[in-house]
Amino acid sequence: MKKFLVAALFSLLAATGFAAVDVNKASEADLDSIKGIGPSTTSKILEQRKAAPFKSWGDLIERVPGIGDKRAAKLSQEGLTVNGEAFKATNAPADTKPKQ
């Protein structure tokens, strides 16, 4: 029983150790703590956020150069959120040329 309680306690602590960082509320240090975001990207995010908060992941991707779907997915896995939401890949079809 004692082992079970210790294991449960460690599990709870591990779960709280992975805290989400919301792009609209994060400080410079919070953003830099996300694996995959360096000082350059942090400054771009903060600059764009001054103009207006990010409405969605699509808004973030559109306004911050260097962040696309693939990078957004990785950043989301590292704990970055937009308005508390994790990135959800769009399943939009690729740009296709009409058949002739």
matplotlib code that plots the C-alpha trace (Angstrom):
import matplotlib.pyplot as plt

x = [0.0, 2.8, 4.5, 1.2, 0.8, 4.4, 3.9, 0.7, 2.4, 5.2, 2.7, 0.8, 4.0, 5.1, 1.7, 1.9, 5.5, 4.3, 2.5, 1.1, 2.4, -0.2, 1.2, -1.0, -0.1, 3.5, 6.5, 9.7, 11.2, 8.1, 8.3, 12.1, 11.5, 9.6, 11.9, 12.0, 11.5, 14.6, 15.2, 14.5, 11.1, 10.2, 10.8, 8.6, 5.8, 6.0, 6.1, 3.0, 1.2, 1.6, -0.5, -3.3, -3.6, -3.5, -7.0, -6.0, -3.2, -4.0, -3.6, -0.2, 1.0, -0.1, 1.5, 4.7, 7.3, 9.0, 6.0, 4.1, 1.9, 4.8, 6.6, 3.3, 2.6, 6.1, 5.7, 2.3, 3.8, 6.3, 3.5, 2.7, -1.0, -3.1, -6.0, -5.5, -5.9, -3.3, -2.5, -4.8, -3.4, -5.7, -6.6, -7.1, -6.3, -3.1, -3.3, -4.0, -4.0, -7.3, -7.2, -7.1]
y = [0.0, 2.3, 1.7, 2.5, 5.8, 6.8, 5.9, 7.9, 10.9, 10.8, 10.5, 13.5, 15.6, 14.5, 15.6, 19.0, 19.4, 19.7, 23.0, 24.5, 27.9, 30.1, 32.3, 35.2, 35.2, 33.9, 36.0, 36.1, 33.5, 31.3, 31.3, 30.7, 27.7, 25.9, 23.6, 24.8, 28.5, 30.7, 34.4, 35.3, 33.5, 34.8, 38.4, 37.9, 36.4, 39.2, 41.9, 40.5, 40.0, 43.7, 44.5, 42.1, 38.7, 35.6, 34.3, 30.8, 28.7, 29.8, 33.4, 32.6, 30.8, 33.6, 36.4, 34.9, 34.1, 30.7, 29.0, 26.6, 23.6, 21.3, 23.5, 24.4, 20.8, 20.3, 23.5, 22.3, 18.9, 20.9, 22.6, 25.8, 26.6, 29.4, 30.4, 27.2, 25.1, 22.6, 22.6, 20.5, 19.8, 20.9, 18.2, 20.7, 19.2, 20.3, 22.9, 20.9, 22.0, 21.4, 18.5, 19.5]
z = [0.0, 0.9, -2.6, -4.3, -2.4, -3.3, -6.9, -7.0, -5.5, -8.1, -10.9, -9.6, -9.4, -12.9, -14.3, -12.7, -13.9, -17.5, -17.4, -20.6, -21.7, -23.3, -26.0, -25.1, -21.4, -21.4, -20.4, -22.4, -20.0, -20.3, -24.1, -24.1, -21.8, -24.6, -26.5, -30.1, -29.3, -29.1, -28.5, -32.1, -32.2, -28.8, -29.9, -33.0, -30.9, -28.4, -31.1, -32.8, -29.5, -28.8, -31.8, -30.7, -28.9, -31.0, -31.8, -32.8, -34.0, -37.5, -36.5, -34.8, -37.9, -40.2, -38.1, -36.9, -39.6, -39.3, -37.7, -39.9, -39.3, -38.7, -36.2, -34.5, -33.9, -32.3, -30.2, -29.0, -28.0, -25.9, -24.1, -26.1, -26.4, -27.9, -25.7, -23.8, -27.0, -28.3, -32.0, -34.2, -37.6, -40.4, -42.9, -45.7, -49.1, -50.6, -53.3, -56.4, -60.0, -61.9, -64.4, -68.0]

ax = plt.figure().add_subplot(projection="3d")
ax.plot(x, y, z, "-o")
ax.set_aspect("equal")
plt.show()
